[in-house]
Amino acid sequence: MLKLKIDALKHEKVLHVEENLDWKELELNGERYPYFKPVAVKLEAAFSRGRINVDGIVSTGIIHPCDRCLEPVYLEINGKIEALYLPREKKPKYVEKNVELTDLENTFYYTASDEYIDLEERVLEAIIIEVPIKVLCSEDCKGLCPYCGINLNKHPDHVCPHLEKKESPFAILKEKFK
């Protein structure tokens, strides 16, 4: 667990945290991907006038199947943590419909009764943001045969026996104009 004690932070003003988290799997889009190295977190938390600024980096690695050929890809992850924690009383009571919330995206709130700020969700966000939408083993991955499923990277000369040769609808024209 990666928690910052608010009273300690108020007293110290700045805390530096370095920790290795022994997480087993990343759950993403209903799938589970194992980590192949620990989740290393280095961050700095600074307290000033009720505001807590958290900045840091996360590095780890997950095993994700290639989206074309399904071979395992060892994906290195290097993410950033940026968050601002404000006292709950600073939270806007309402926001106009036309106002963009871009500056509030990394803003979170704590109450005076909170002892800790849990940073595990910020670490998880930093990891998830770095996972590409499409994971490939290589840019020129050929994928799988759509008929029999053989890996076309390992068998580049593959001609699928399940593929029926269909005569072109223009074959009769080809014969007519010979």
N, C-alpha and C positions, 0 to 999 in steps of 0.2 A: 504494500500500500504506500502511496506517495502522498503524504499529507503534510501541510505546513501549519504549525501551531501559530495562531494569530497573535497571542500574547508575546511569544518569543520574537516574532517579527516586529511588533510594535517597539519592543525593548531594544533589539539589535539594529533596527532600521533597514539593514540589508542582510539577506541570508543567501549563501551559496550552497547548492545541493548537487551532489553527484551520486547517482545510484544506478545499480544494475537490477532490473526487474526480471524475474525468472518466469515470464509468461510462456505458456505452452502453445496457444493458438490464437490467431486473429480471426474474429468472426466478421465477415464482410459479405453483404448481399445474400445472406442465408447460407453461405459456404464457410468452411473452416480451413485456414491455411496455417500450417505449423511454422513456428519460428525456428531458424537454424542458428541463431545467435541471440544472446541476451538483449533486452531492451535497455540501452545505455542512455541515461538522462543526465544532462548537465543544465542547470538553470540558476537564475538569479531572481530573487524576489525582493522588491524594495517597497518599504512602507513610507508614505508621506501624506500627511493631512487626511487620513482615512482611506486613501487610495493605495491599493496594492498592485504594483506592476510586476508581471511575471514574464520573463524572457528566457528562452533557452533552446537547446537542440536535443533531438532524439535520434539515435542511430540504432539500427537493428537489421534483420534480414528475414524474409519469409520465403517459403517454397510455394510457388503458384504455378499451376499448369499453363503451358502455352495455349493461347486461345485458338491456335490453328492446328497444332499437332498433338496437344495434350502432354508433351514431354515436360518434366519438372524444370522450372526456371528458378534459380536462386537469385531472388530480387533483393538488392541492397536498398535500404531505406534510410534517408537522411532528411529529417523534418525539422520544422521550427515551431516553437511554442511562443505565442504572443497572447497575453490575456491581461485584462484590466478588471480588478475586483473593486467594486464600490459599495459603501454602506447601503443597505436596502432603502433607507429613506431618501436616497438620491435617485432612485428609480423613477422615471417619468410615469405619471399616473395614466396618461393617455398620449397617443401620438396621432397627429393629423394624417389622414389618408394619403396625401400627396408627398409626405416627407419620406425620403429614402433613409433606410436604417443602416447604411454602409458603415458608419462610424461606430455603431453599437454591436457589430457582429461578434467581436471578441470581448464584450463587456458582460460581466457576471456580477451578482450581488450577494452580499453576506449580511447577516444580522449581528447585532451586538452580542447575542447569546451563543453564536457559533464559536466553537473552540478551534476548529480546524478548517482549512480549505483543502478539499480533495482535488489533486491535480491529475489523477489517473485519466479522467475524460479528456483533458487537454493533451496528454501524451498520446492517447488513442486517436484523437483528431489529427495530430501531427503525423501519425503513421498512415492513417487512411487517406489523407490528402495526397500523399506521395505515391500511392499505388496507382499506376497508370490505368486508364479505362480499358485499354487492350494490352495485355501482356504477351510478348512474343519472345521465343527463344532466339530468333535472329530476324533481322529486317526482311530477309529473303526466304523465310520459312514457307515451304510449299504446302504444309497442312496434311490432311488425310484424304485418301480417295473417297469420294462421296458415295461410292457403291459398295466397297468392301472394307473400308476403314484402314487400309495399310498406310503406314507413314511414308509419304512421298519424299521426305528428306533422306530416308535410309534406302529407298528404292526409287531413284529418279527416273529409271527407264520403265517403270511399271505400266503395263497395259492391263486394265482390269478385265478378267474373264467374265465378269457379271454384266459388263456393259454390252448391251445388244447393239449391233450395227443397224442403224435405221437408214433406210434409203431416203435420200433427200427428196422433198416434194418437187424439186426442179429437175430431177434426173430425166424425166421424159423429154423435157426441153433440150437437155444436153444431147440426148440421142437424136432428136429431130434435126438439130442444126449441125451435125457432124459433117 
